Amino acid sequence: MKILHGLHYLALMVVSWAALGSLRVAYGQVSVDSDWANYGNDPGGMRYSTLTQINSDNVSKLKVAWTFHTQDISNGSGGRKRSGLETTPIFVDGTLYLTTAFNRVIALDPVTGTQRWAYDPSIDQTLEYGDGLINRGVATWLDHSRSASEPCRRQIFESTLDARLIALDAATGKPCSDFGGKGQVTLRNVRGYIAGRYHMTSPPAVIDDIVIVGSAIDDNQRVDTPAGVVRAFDVHTGALRWSWDPIPPNTHVTKKTPTPRTWNTGAANAWSIMTVDPDRHLVFIPTGSASPDYYGGLRPGDNKWANSVVALHAKNGKMAWGFQLVHHDLWDYDTASPPLLATLRRHDKRIPVVIQGNKTGFLYVLNRDTGRPVFPVEERGVPQSDVPGELTSLTQPFPVAPPALALQQLSAEEAWGPTAEDREACLSAIGGLRNQGIFTPPSVQGTLAMPGYLGGMTWSGYAFDPQHSLLFVNTNNLPARMRLVPRDKVKSDNGDGEYGPQTGSPYGMLRRFLQSPSNLPCSAPPWGTLTALDMTEGKIRWQVPLGSMQDFGGVHDSVPPGSISLGGPIVTAGGLIFIAGTTDPHIRAFDIETGKELWEAQLPASGNAMPMTYRGISNGKQYLVIAAGGHPKISEEPLGDSIVAFTLP
């Protein structure tokens, strides 16, 4: 994922504790206590807090309580990638735990923001980490067999950029010596491992005394990238319990190709956040695209289980069910959003579901026990490839409801620019591209992708309010162009954009976002929205522009609101949605019923992370915390290293 600007491309670019009682939702029990114990709060990732001290009546009074600086920041010099700060802290046992851009794990006092301890895994910061220097957080596990005075009763797990899984004592930050070798296990023993290009950016998942990890694998480099294997390790010993490969070595037969052909691919990796259902003993895996992203002639068929959400049995890693959101992906349409587990009421029945979004802008609602759609999904015909050797899927799965949450088509006549010159440039750029709406395949002449490879729905994900059955989603509306370059013309091709060699295939790849000379996108704003979905009916309740790109890439005349965003929302019983993530460095609060913006605060840098909230045990105050460090691939954004906490005066 890279963001481009102008005509040049970026390096890719007192507390109401008892007010609610307890509420039976999602996988099990959501309590009224103060913890935020998982990335998405509950194990099923609803991102919902029962805290009500901060509410729609007083949110406008929020002020900065403290700011902590990690001091881990890289501007891309000295042989290192640029850093970002995408961590979402967890809060358990009265302590905040977070990760830095350099994979240090830090424990903070939640009331003062002072450091209690820090652990440095000493990663090699010079490796070619395709996502830049980032990490989204940690997971935790409580060993009930140990007494409160024993080391590692509570453990903190981190998976690192240089492919290690580390277990730390939550009280001291020291490695748990009985986990693996001196507190860590290697994740490098995977088919096709390449140092740096195979790395970890998201927190592990913990269920049933196992800790589960996926991987991040660089896009568009090779046909035979490392395998996107998901692995589970014993929380006590670090021993491998099971592994699951989304696209294991296999053969493919069709009427057109009756002779079996071996799949030649890799990736389909689970680089985003996984969620778990402890009651059903299931782990839910979102998977990305197979390799290479934009040419699939060497990986015929649907490429299951790439671009899917898959339920695995925690005991043994066997599939319970899978649902593929994009067949034979040619657009880098990863299933990047974390699966969200909730319970919906449909036709007077309570149905446990998995809510799963995709970069296409489509949202799928699936029965958690079977994987079958709760709202209908139709297989519809899509445009076919004119590239020799490519075997495009004849159909793709279109949800009947909810409606698509991002724009999926852009005609030349709809080209936009802040000036006449900008609009003409965009009109010309769009007019020369193959453009038949969503799922128009890549071509040698060049193809318009809408949404582009930044979503739709990204790893930002979504938040669910079980009281109102509302889902809150931030989406991006950003067009891109993609072009295949024949192998014999790669050296002579002077096209601008991000180049991917796709080594081992007949084509390299060029892609970039469609932007005018002003640096702003060629589609009309808003380029980012926040949407409330009624999940009982599958209908949009409201949709509002999110943030602003007024100053993106330079000074512009008045630009309508709506910014691309990377960093998702949370929702509280106080009637509020909190979200940052926009290119303008702000965090905002919205009313859940109307979408009205109730509060905003400027941050030291863009908050490309999901916020979280908790109640301080020592003073009973509710806090809101966000990481503000900018994005490693958006060079217009200043970098930072701040963890910022807000509370009421």
Secondary structure by P-SEA (a helix, b strand, c coil): cccccccccccccccccccccccccccccccccccccccccccccccccccccccccccccccccccccccccccccccccbbbbbbbbbbcccccccccccbbbbbbcccccccccccccccccccccccccccccccccccccccccccccbbbbbbcccbbbbbbcccccccccccccccccccccccccccccbbbcbbbbbcccbbbbbbccccccccccccbbbbbbcccccccccccccccccccccccccccccccccccccccbbbbbccccbbbbbbbbccccccccccccccccccbbbbbcccccccccccccccccccccccccccccccccccccccbbbbbbccccbbbbbccccccccccccccccccccccccccccbbbbbccccccccccccccccccccaaaaaaaaaaaaacccccccccccccbbbbccccccccccccccccccccbbbbbbbbbbbbbbbbcccccccccccccccccccccbbbbbbccccccccccccccccbbbbbccccccccccccccccccccccccccbbbbbbcccccccccccccccccccccccccccccccccccccccccccbbbbbbbcccccbbbbbbbbccccccccbbbbbcbbbbbcc
